[in-house]
């Protein structure tokens, strides 16, 4: 915290640098996204401030279709990093300075194809891992079957949704609040969780949504990188990849019987992800964009792109994996809490017995001001489990942060982060490791 005022000056520079964009965005905010505006998109989560505390998009069958409509969106994010790190000294760490990180950018295409049918495509224009553009994924979302015939199975489709694609799979609720490359506006902090559960696989999701209740069943091909090559069919010693199965159940509603409407909202979900055999299960390493904490706890030969997961932890349950996540969300007035409990079990191909890891996280935020344009809060994140070889380790992190929505499209945030590593072998670079300091981030989404 001793460098707070130094870094605050840098944050002010970042804020002033986007003031002109803020004024233009305030004008755009006044334009309602009606079917006639050209930016109307039904059953859709907005990328700006309106997407805060939104999880699965609402189910609305009263949409308006006036022909093919394309909504162009995007995101931009840049951070100023002022972090220090240290370990036991057995493995030298790269020397860190205070400076700006690589800016990241996303491009989003959302297309209203037909009444009840929507398509989404996200491209990373620039990321820490890849300076060149590449497609993250996309899907088609079906909320009506009127393309078969008008009113076809309407009673069923009033509560059913189908998603098909190579897409961000709906395991847990934390992936709705994490930063997705440049899409950082929905994350109240700068970094994601230590064990960052996120993957994109080819598959289909079937939803049932009714009066606050949610159920989802999904099957994917279990692959992050798509290929028809199957060397395991020629060599039984090589593992193949079997389908992955994902499920979620939950409830999300305002408690209106005891409290006034909109005063108290409760959401509680439980999710499971299971793959019985995989050449490489990517659930905790699939984010190809990269961590926000650049080069922390990396050695002197580290590169930004080659060491893009710094500050995160992959339990390396790469060949068999079952993970459960429970997420409570509670919002009362301007105060909100979001929690995560996760347990992952599995093993690598060379291991005889399963290992287990547990993750706990809690976020407490107070949002205030006109349209809740300001917030302050904290997050605590703790991971413990068994490494290959039997060593028990734990990692703990706490974040203190604040943010200002200059407009609904522009967010400036500041964060103090402190992360400790305990139990790692003396030959490991993470032995007695710690990193801490201040991060500033400016995020734009539209």
N, C-alpha and C positions, 0 to 999 in steps of 0.2 A: 504493500500500500504506500510505501515511501515515495514512489514515483508517480503518484496519482495526479498531482498538479501538472507535472511534465507532460503526461499523456493526455490530460484534459485539453491542453493547448492543441495537440494534434487532432483531437476529436472536434474542436471548434473549427479547425481548418477544413476538415471533411464536411462538417455541417454547412459552412459557408459556401463550399464548392458545389452543393446541390440545391442551394436556395432558389436559383432561377428555375430549375426543373420543378421545384415544389410549387411555385406560383402558377406555372402552367398546369400542373396536375390538379390544383384546386379548382380551376375552371372546368377541367374534364369531369371532376367529381359531380358537378351539377347536372350532368347529362344522364338521365335515367336510361338504363339498359332495357328498353322496351323492345318488343318485336320489330318495331319500325326503326330502331336506332342503329341496327347493323351489328350490335355487340350482344344481343340477347342470346342466352344459352340456357336451356332448361336442365334441371337435374344435374347441377354443376356447382362445384365448390370454387368460389372466387379466389384468385391468387393474391388479392389485396387484403386490406384489414377486415373486409366482410367475411373472409375465410377463417378468421380467428375462432377457435373453439368449435369449428365444424369438423366432423369426422367423415363418415360416408355422406355423400350428397343426399339431400332430402328426396323423397319419392313423391313426385308431383305429376299426376296424369292429366292435369288440366293445362298442359302446355299449349302454346300456339305455334303452328308451323306455317310459315309464309314462303316456303321454298328453301332451297339450299342456302345455308348461311355459314360463313367462315369467320371465326373470331380469332384474331391474331393477338397473342400475348407474349410476355417475356419477363425476364428477371435479370437483375444485375446486383452483384455484391462485392464489396471490398472491405478488408480489415486492416487495421493498424495493430501490429503485434508487439507487445513488450513483455516477453516471457523469459525467465531464467530457469535453468535446470541443473541438476547435479545427481551424482550417484556415488557409490563407494570408491570409485576411481580405478577399479580393476579393468574396465573397458572405457577408454576415453570417449567423451561426448563431443559432438560438433559444437563450436562456439556460436552462440546466438547473439544477434544484434537486435536493435529496435527499429522496425521499419514496416512498410506496407507489404502485405501479401499479394500474390497474383490475383488480379480481378477475375471473377467468374461471371459467366453469362449463360442464360437459357433462352430457348425459343419454343413457344407453345402454339400449337395449332389445335383448335377445337372446332369441330364441324357439326352443325345440325343437318344430318343427312336426310332425315325423314321424320314424320310424326312419331316420337318415341324412340328415335335412334340417333345416337350421338357418337362421334369419334374423337379420340384424343391422341396427340402425338407430341412428345417432348424431345428436343434435341439439345444436348450440351454444346453450346458454341465454343466455350473455353472452360476447362477445369484444371485442377491441380495435376491430375493424372494424365490428361490429354490436352495439349494446347490446340489440337485441331478439332473441328466439330465432329460429333458422332451421336447417333440416335440412342437415347436412353431406353425408349420403349413406347408402346402405344396400345390402344385397345378400342373395341367397339362396345358401346353400352346400349342395351336394349331394355326399354321400359314399357313398350307397347309392341304388339304384333300386328298392327294395322297394315303393314306391308304385305302380309298374307292375304288378309281381307279386312275391311273396316269392322272394328269391334271384335276381332277374332280373339277368343279366350280373355275377354276384357275383365271378367270377374276375377280370374287368376292373376292377370298382369297388374291389377290394381295394387297388388302387394308383392309382386315378384320382379326381380331385376336380374339380367344376365350380362356378364362381362366376359369378353373373349379377347385374348391378345398376348403379346410379349410385354408384360406389364409389371408394375410394382405390386407385389402380392400382398393381400390384406391379412397379414399376420400381426396381431396386436394392434394397439392404438397409438403407440409411440411414433410410428412412422408418419402419422398425420401431423405431428408437432416438430419433427426433426427438420434440419436444413437439407434440402435436396439440391446440391451444387449451389447455384445462384438463388434458388427459391428459399430464402432465409427469413422471410417476413413473418411466417407463422411460428417460428422458433423464438421464444422470449429470451433465450440465451444464445451464445455464439457457437458452442460445440454441441455435438450429439452425445448420446450415452456412451459409456466405456465399452460395453458389449453392444454394438450398434446393429440391431436386428433389422435387416433390410435386404431384399433380394428381388430380382426381376427374372421371371421364368415364364415360359410359354404355357398357357393353361386357360381354364375357364372357371368363373365364380358364379354361383347361383345364390341369390339373396331372397329372403322372405322378410318383409318390413311391414309392421302393422301396429299402430297405436303405441309407438315407443319401443316395441320389441323387435329385435334383430337376430336373424340366424343366417349364417353363410357357410356353404360347403364348396370346396375348391379342389381341383386336381391339376397338377402341373407336370411337365416332363422332367423337372428336377435339374434343369441345366441353365446356367447363366449364359454361357457361350454355346450357341446352337451349332450342331454338327450332325451329319448322318453317319459319320465314321463310327464303327463298332468293333474295335480291336479285341474286345473281351470275348467276342464270339469265336475268335480263332485261338485265343489263349485263355484258358480258364483261370490262370493266375492273375489276370488283369480284371479289376473290378469294373462292372458296368454301372449304369445309372438307372435306377428304377423310378417310377413316378413318385412325386411328393404329394402329400395330402394335407390340406389346411382347413381348419374349421374355426368358426367364431360364433358365440352367442352373447347376447347382451340386452340391456335395457337403457333407454335414454329418453328422459322426459322431465317436465317441470312438475313438482309436487304441489298441485293446486288444491288438494283437499284440506291441507292444514295451513298452507302458506298462500299468499297472494301470487298470482301467476307472474312468472319471470323473476320472482325473488329467489327461488331455490331450484336449481337444476341438478339432477342426479344422473350419471351415466356409469354403468358398470359392465365390463365385458371380460370374457375369458376366451383365449385363443390357443390353438395347438398347431404345430408344424411337425410333420413326421416324414422321414425318408428312411427306408430300411436298408438301402444300399446306394452308394454314390461314389463315382470316381473322385468327386470333390464337392462336398456340401458347402455352399457359399453363404449360408444365412448370416454369418458374422463377418464376411469379407467381401460381399458382393458390391458394396458401394464403390463404383469406379471413378467417382468425382474426387474424393479425398477428404481428409480431416481438416478442420479449421486451425488446429494447433500445429503450425509448420515446424518440422524437424525436431520436435521435443523428444528427448530420450533416444536420439539417433546417434550413430557413431560418426567419426570424422569424415568418412567417405560417403555419407548419405547424400542423396539427391532429392530434389523436391518431388519429381515424378516417381522415382523408384521407391521412395519411402513415404508414399502418400497416405498411409494409415496411421501416422504417428499420433500418439496419445490414446489410441484405441487398443482393445485387446481382443484377439481371436482365440477362443479356447481350443481350436484345432480338432474339433469333433468332425472330421472331414469325410468319413465314410459311412457312419451310421449316426443318425441324429433324431432326437425327439425333444421338442421345446414347448413349454407352456408359458403363457404370459397372461397375467391378470392386471387390468387397468381400471382403477376407480377415478372418476372425475366428478368434482363437486364445485358448484359455483353458487354462492349466495351473495346477491348484490354485486359489489365490486371485488369481492374476495373469491379466489379460486384455488383449488388444489387438484393436482394431477399426480397419480402414483403409478408405479410399475413394480410388479413382482414377477420375476422370470426364473425358470429352472430349465436348464439344458443338460441332457444326458446323451452319451454316445461315445464313439471311439474312432481312432484311426485304424487302418487296416492291419498295422503291426501290433495292435494291442489285443490282449485276450479279454479284458474286462472293461465294462463301461466306466467312464468318469463322469462327474457331475459338476456343474457350475451354477451358482445362484447370483442373481442380480436384483438389487433393490434400488429404487429411485423415488424421490418425492420432490414435487415443485409446489411452492406456495407463492402466489402472486397477488398483489393488490393493484387493480387497474382503476384509474381515477381520471378526473378532468372531463372536458366536453367530449362525448362519444368515447370515453375511456382511452383518450389519446396518450396517456402516460401510464407507466407501470413501474413497480419496484418488486423485487422478489429474490428468492433463493432456491437452489436445487442441491440436494445431496444424493450422491450416487455411490453405491458400494457393490463390489464383485468379490466373491470368494469361490475357490474350487481347487481341483487337483490337476497339476500339470502331468504330461507324459513322464513317467518315471516315478510318480508318487509324491512329488513335492506339493505341499499345500501352500497356496499364495492368497493374498487379498490385495485389492486396489480400492482406494477411496478417493473421492473428489467432492469438493463443494464449490459452488458458484454463487456469487452475489451479483445481481445485475439490475439494470434499469433501462427503460426505453422510452422513446418519444416518437409517436406517429405524427410527423410534420404534416402529412396528408394521409389519406387512406392508402396511398401507393408508396409512401416513403417512410422508412423506419430508421432511426439512429439509435444504437444501443451500445452500452458499455458493460463490461463484465470483469470481475475479479475471479480467477480460477486458481485452485490449489489441489494438486493430485499427488498422492503418495503410493508407493509400491512397497509391499512387505512380503517376506518369505521367499523371494526369488534366489536361486543359487548364487554363490559368490562369483561364479564365472559368467553370470548373465549381466547384460548391460543394464537391466532393470533392478539389479541388487541395490537395496537402500536408495531407490530412485525417488525423485521429486521434481515436479515443475510447478511454477506459480508465477503470477503476474497479471497484467491488465491487458484486455482486448477491447478494441473499438470496432464496430461494424456499421456500415451504411448499406441498407438493402432497399432495392426498388423492385416492385412487382406490379404488373398490370394485366 
